[in-house]
Amino acid sequence: MILMDSKGDKIQVSVRKDEFNQWSQCLLENNTYVMHNFNVLRSGLQYKACDHVYRMQFTPGTTLKQREFPDVPQ
């Protein structure tokens, strides 16, 4: 998965294969979220989905909650 912030910066997110459908249904395009309990790792993968130096890794304890941020442009 790829996540993008309001400035257009992208970061790759790694999830376990058996959890991918769960996360892909929870994260909807053009929505904003607050996330907790994930790992941040150096992106030393052979095949990268974007050029960010780091990547996120969701864990079984990762939580997210949709939240509106009025200062983030559409």
Backbone as CSV, one residue per row, in Angstrom:
resi,resn,N_x,N_y,N_z,CA_x,CA_y,CA_z,C_x,C_y,C_z
1,MET,0.842,-1.174,0.000,0.000,0.000,0.000,0.886,1.235,0.000
2,ILE,0.345,2.327,-0.501,1.028,3.622,-0.463,0.106,4.604,0.245
3,LEU,0.665,5.358,1.184,-0.072,6.436,1.838,0.545,7.754,1.413
4,MET,-0.271,8.798,1.309,0.218,10.107,0.884,-0.289,11.164,1.848
5,ASP,0.585,12.120,2.181,0.169,13.209,3.062,-0.314,14.402,2.247
6,SER,-0.673,15.465,2.946,-1.255,16.643,2.283,-0.279,17.334,1.338
7,LYS,1.026,17.122,1.514,2.023,17.738,0.640,2.338,16.860,-0.572
8,GLY,1.745,15.680,-0.619,2.007,14.782,-1.726,3.144,13.809,-1.481
9,ASP,3.740,13.850,-0.270,4.801,12.899,0.063,4.186,11.521,0.276
10,LYS,4.823,10.500,-0.283,4.305,9.138,-0.214,5.208,8.266,0.641
11,ILE,4.592,7.288,1.308,5.352,6.303,2.071,4.718,4.937,1.828
12,GLN,5.570,3.938,1.722,5.091,2.573,1.501,4.659,1.973,2.833
13,VAL,3.598,1.191,2.799,3.107,0.492,3.987,3.135,-1.001,3.709
14,SER,3.754,-1.741,4.608,3.787,-3.196,4.495,2.762,-3.790,5.450
15,VAL,1.994,-4.737,4.941,1.021,-5.459,5.766,1.156,-6.944,5.439
16,ARG,0.773,-7.761,6.397,0.789,-9.200,6.140,-0.236,-9.526,5.073
17,LYS,0.087,-10.503,4.253,-0.782,-10.874,3.135,-2.195,-11.209,3.603
18,ASP,-2.318,-11.920,4.710,-3.637,-12.310,5.193,-4.411,-11.147,5.823
19,GLU,-3.758,-10.011,6.061,-4.433,-8.834,6.618,-4.683,-7.745,5.583
20,PHE,-4.192,-7.941,4.352,-4.295,-6.891,3.343,-5.739,-6.479,3.078
21,ASN,-6.647,-7.433,2.891,-8.047,-7.096,2.597,-8.674,-6.283,3.720
22,GLN,-8.333,-6.619,4.965,-8.851,-5.870,6.112,-8.429,-4.402,6.026
23,TRP,-7.135,-4.160,5.800,-6.638,-2.792,5.758,-7.101,-2.052,4.515
24,SER,-7.153,-2.711,3.387,-7.557,-2.018,2.165,-9.023,-1.581,2.234
25,GLN,-9.846,-2.268,3.003,-11.237,-1.857,3.179,-11.374,-0.735,4.204
26,CYS,-10.429,-0.645,5.145,-10.484,0.388,6.190,-9.965,1.732,5.700
27,LEU,-9.005,1.722,4.795,-8.385,2.952,4.306,-9.014,3.339,2.973
28,LEU,-9.718,4.448,2.987,-10.393,4.917,1.784,-9.684,6.132,1.216
29,GLU,-9.587,6.184,-0.092,-8.910,7.288,-0.774,-9.585,8.618,-0.438
30,ASN,-8.765,9.666,-0.295,-9.198,11.039,0.013,-9.751,11.214,1.410
31,ASN,-9.485,10.282,2.317,-9.844,10.429,3.717,-8.575,10.613,4.529
32,THR,-8.714,11.185,5.719,-7.572,11.374,6.609,-7.776,10.528,7.860
33,TYR,-6.660,10.047,8.407,-6.705,9.121,9.532,-5.623,9.459,10.551
34,VAL,-5.868,9.062,11.790,-4.861,9.069,12.841,-4.510,7.603,13.076
35,MET,-3.215,7.280,13.046,-2.762,5.895,13.190,-1.867,5.762,14.415
36,HIS,-1.975,4.621,15.065,-1.168,4.320,16.246,-0.626,2.900,16.132
37,ASN,0.481,2.648,16.820,1.047,1.309,16.972,1.443,0.653,15.647
38,PHE,2.334,1.294,14.935,2.910,0.728,13.717,4.417,0.868,13.824
39,ASN,5.135,0.142,13.005,6.595,0.218,12.994,7.058,1.111,11.850
40,VAL,8.158,1.811,12.072,8.807,2.594,11.017,10.167,1.950,10.778
41,LEU,10.393,1.545,9.531,11.619,0.833,9.172,12.296,1.526,7.998
42,ARG,13.603,1.355,7.886,14.296,1.842,6.689,13.783,1.052,5.498
43,SER,13.619,1.716,4.402,13.093,1.069,3.210,14.235,0.530,2.367
44,GLY,14.781,-0.590,2.784,15.871,-1.216,2.058,15.382,-2.346,1.164
45,LEU,14.119,-2.288,0.807,13.539,-3.345,-0.020,14.110,-3.314,-1.432
46,GLN,14.195,-4.462,-2.045,14.684,-4.529,-3.419,13.719,-3.845,-4.372
47,TYR,12.426,-4.072,-4.179,11.410,-3.449,-5.024,10.609,-2.469,-4.179
48,LYS,10.779,-1.185,-4.462,10.102,-0.139,-3.698,8.925,0.405,-4.495
49,ALA,7.855,0.711,-3.795,6.689,1.301,-4.437,6.818,2.823,-4.539
50,CYS,7.721,3.416,-3.741,7.990,4.853,-3.816,9.409,5.096,-3.313
51,ASP,9.880,6.331,-3.415,11.278,6.640,-3.114,11.551,7.068,-1.679
52,HIS,10.588,6.963,-0.784,10.774,7.395,0.602,11.849,6.546,1.276
53,VAL,12.656,7.158,2.140,13.743,6.464,2.830,13.196,5.446,3.830
54,TYR,12.018,5.711,4.375,11.417,4.826,5.367,10.139,4.202,4.825
55,ARG,9.674,3.181,5.520,8.383,2.575,5.223,7.680,2.277,6.534
56,MET,6.383,2.182,6.474,5.593,1.824,7.648,5.265,0.339,7.566
57,GLN,5.141,-0.276,8.737,4.719,-1.670,8.792,3.589,-1.771,9.804
58,PHE,2.412,-2.132,9.309,1.283,-2.325,10.204,1.490,-3.630,10.970
59,THR,1.078,-3.629,12.234,1.193,-4.791,13.104,-0.217,-5.203,13.535
60,PRO,-0.353,-6.349,14.191,-1.683,-6.716,14.687,-2.271,-5.683,15.657
61,GLY,-1.421,-4.881,16.288,-1.901,-3.858,17.222,-2.129,-2.493,16.602
62,THR,-1.920,-2.359,15.299,-2.115,-1.068,14.636,-3.586,-0.687,14.655
63,THR,-3.839,0.557,15.019,-5.212,1.064,15.011,-5.250,2.329,14.176
64,LEU,-6.408,2.603,13.608,-6.593,3.858,12.889,-8.007,4.340,13.109
65,LYS,-8.141,5.654,13.062,-9.445,6.273,13.230,-9.556,7.395,12.210
66,GLN,-10.651,7.387,11.473,-10.860,8.452,10.494,-11.095,9.752,11.247
67,ARG,-10.451,10.813,10.753,-10.581,12.115,11.399,-10.498,13.188,10.328
68,GLU,-11.345,14.179,10.443,-11.320,15.307,9.516,-10.296,16.320,9.981
69,PHE,-9.457,16.762,9.066,-8.477,17.809,9.322,-8.807,18.967,8.385
70,PRO,-9.485,20.014,8.872,-9.923,21.097,7.989,-8.790,21.798,7.251
71,ASP,-7.577,21.766,7.786,-6.447,22.462,7.160,-5.832,21.680,6.001
72,VAL,-6.214,20.426,5.822,-5.683,19.616,4.735,-6.538,19.870,3.499
73,PRO,-5.933,20.384,2.423,-6.724,20.657,1.208,-7.186,19.369,0.541
74,GLN,-8.261,19.459,-0.222,-8.793,18.285,-0.936,-7.852,17.824,-2.007
